[in-house]
Amino acid sequence: MRKVLERCPTCGGELTITGMHCRSCHTRIESEYSTCRFCRLSQEDLDFIEVFVRNRGNIREMERELEISYPTVRSRLNAVIKELGYEVEAEPAASAEVAEERRAILKRLSEGEISAAEATELINQLRGK
């Protein structure tokens, strides 16, 4: 995807769109327009949003596709939300830690390192955190 320039290549100032032209009827519109919020995002953030949309917002699927952890997906998503100009509610650090520990327990269970009873006990201990 080709992005509209948003900064002046000479001085770094903000660029605005001042004209539009219809290729069919050759109508010209001249005024001053801002770029959209998404135009201001980096290519890396746009690629991340594309993965988010392709996976219908399913963070677990994003984890698999991007090969990054759940907290990393959430952190990047929050950064993009902020970059778009929206507020992000603070997430309790403990809940992210507990979610990561729970995933680690389930991974150990799936790899046969621990029994189902041990996994259940460990997860129940996490609920007290």
Backbone torsions as a table, in degrees:
resi	resn	phi	psi	omega
1	MET	NA	133.2	178.6
2	ARG	-92.9	127.8	-178.2
3	LYS	-96.8	152.2	174.3
4	VAL	-75.0	139.0	174.9
5	LEU	-61.1	135.8	179.0
6	GLU	-115.1	-14.9	178.8
7	ARG	-125.5	143.3	178.3
8	CYS	-65.4	128.0	179.7
9	PRO	-68.6	-16.1	-179.2
10	THR	-88.9	-52.6	-173.6
11	CYS	-114.6	-10.4	-179.9
12	GLY	86.5	1.5	179.0
13	GLY	-68.2	162.2	-179.6
14	GLU	-72.8	131.1	177.0
15	LEU	-92.8	147.3	173.6
16	THR	-122.9	155.5	176.9
17	ILE	-86.2	128.7	-175.9
18	THR	-116.6	-4.1	179.9
19	GLY	-159.5	152.5	176.5
20	MET	-137.6	151.0	-175.6
21	HIS	-138.9	132.4	176.9
22	CYS	-86.8	124.9	-179.9
23	ARG	-72.1	-24.0	-179.1
24	SER	-77.8	-58.8	-173.8
25	CYS	-105.4	-2.3	177.1
26	HIS	67.9	20.7	173.8
27	THR	-64.8	139.8	176.9
28	ARG	-118.3	137.9	176.1
29	ILE	-123.5	126.0	178.3
30	GLU	-122.9	128.1	178.0
31	SER	-168.3	-160.7	177.2
32	GLU	-125.9	122.0	-176.7
33	TYR	-125.2	147.6	172.5
34	SER	-88.8	157.0	173.8
35	THR	-76.8	162.6	179.7
36	CYS	-74.1	164.5	-179.7
37	ARG	-59.4	-40.0	-178.1
38	PHE	-68.0	-29.3	178.4
39	CYS	-64.5	-23.1	-178.1
40	ARG	-83.7	-10.0	-178.0
41	LEU	-78.4	152.1	175.4
42	SER	-70.5	162.8	177.9
43	GLN	-61.8	-36.4	179.1
44	GLU	-62.2	-42.6	178.0
45	ASP	-67.4	-38.5	177.5
46	LEU	-64.4	-40.2	177.2
47	ASP	-62.9	-40.4	178.6
48	PHE	-62.5	-44.3	178.6
49	ILE	-62.7	-38.2	178.2
50	GLU	-61.2	-42.7	177.2
51	VAL	-63.7	-41.4	179.2
52	PHE	-59.0	-47.5	-178.8
53	VAL	-67.4	-45.1	-179.7
54	ARG	-57.7	-34.7	-179.6
55	ASN	-94.3	12.3	177.6
56	ARG	53.4	35.1	176.9
57	GLY	76.8	7.7	-179.6
58	ASN	-78.8	106.6	-174.4
59	ILE	-66.2	-34.6	178.4
60	ARG	-63.0	-39.5	176.7
61	GLU	-66.4	-36.6	177.4
62	MET	-64.5	-40.1	176.3
63	GLU	-54.1	-48.3	-177.9
64	ARG	-64.3	-48.6	-175.6
65	GLU	-66.5	-42.7	-177.3
66	LEU	-87.0	-11.4	-178.1
67	GLU	56.4	47.0	175.5
68	ILE	-132.0	162.7	-176.2
69	SER	-76.3	162.0	177.7
70	TYR	-54.9	-49.0	179.4
71	PRO	-60.2	-34.0	178.7
72	THR	-68.6	-41.5	176.7
73	VAL	-60.1	-47.5	-179.4
74	ARG	-61.5	-42.1	-179.9
75	SER	-62.7	-45.6	179.0
76	ARG	-65.7	-39.3	178.0
77	LEU	-63.0	-44.7	178.0
78	ASN	-61.7	-38.6	178.9
79	ALA	-64.3	-40.8	178.7
80	VAL	-66.9	-41.2	178.7
81	ILE	-59.5	-44.3	177.7
82	LYS	-63.5	-42.7	-179.3
83	GLU	-61.6	-31.3	177.8
84	LEU	-77.9	-5.6	175.4
85	GLY	97.8	12.0	179.6
86	TYR	-101.7	155.8	177.2
87	GLU	-84.6	146.9	177.9
88	VAL	-116.5	127.4	177.4
89	GLU	-69.1	139.0	178.7
90	ALA	-66.9	132.5	178.2
91	GLU	-94.5	132.5	176.7
92	PRO	-60.1	129.4	-177.9
93	ALA	-58.6	-36.2	-177.6
94	ALA	-61.4	-38.7	-177.1
95	SER	-66.4	-37.6	177.6
96	ALA	-67.2	-40.6	178.6
97	GLU	-64.5	-44.2	180.0
98	VAL	-62.7	-43.0	179.3
99	ALA	-61.4	-40.9	179.4
100	GLU	-66.7	-42.4	178.7
101	GLU	-64.0	-39.1	179.1
102	ARG	-62.4	-44.3	178.0
103	ARG	-62.0	-38.6	179.2
104	ALA	-64.9	-40.0	177.6
105	ILE	-62.9	-46.4	-179.5
106	LEU	-64.8	-34.3	176.4
107	LYS	-65.3	-44.2	178.6
108	ARG	-60.9	-38.3	177.8
109	LEU	-64.3	-47.2	-177.8
110	SER	-65.9	-26.7	178.7
111	GLU	-89.3	2.0	176.5
112	GLY	78.1	13.3	-179.8
113	GLU	-73.8	-30.6	179.9
114	ILE	-133.9	161.3	179.2
115	SER	-85.3	168.7	178.0
116	ALA	-62.2	-38.6	179.8
117	ALA	-64.6	-41.6	178.2
118	GLU	-65.2	-41.6	178.6
119	ALA	-62.4	-43.6	178.9
120	THR	-59.9	-44.8	179.8
121	GLU	-62.7	-45.3	179.8
122	LEU	-63.4	-40.8	179.2
123	ILE	-67.5	-39.2	177.0
124	ASN	-63.0	-34.5	176.3
125	GLN	-66.1	-34.1	178.6
126	LEU	-65.2	-31.5	-178.4
127	ARG	-63.4	-22.7	178.3
128	GLY	-79.8	-9.3	-177.3
129	LYS	-80.0	NA	NA
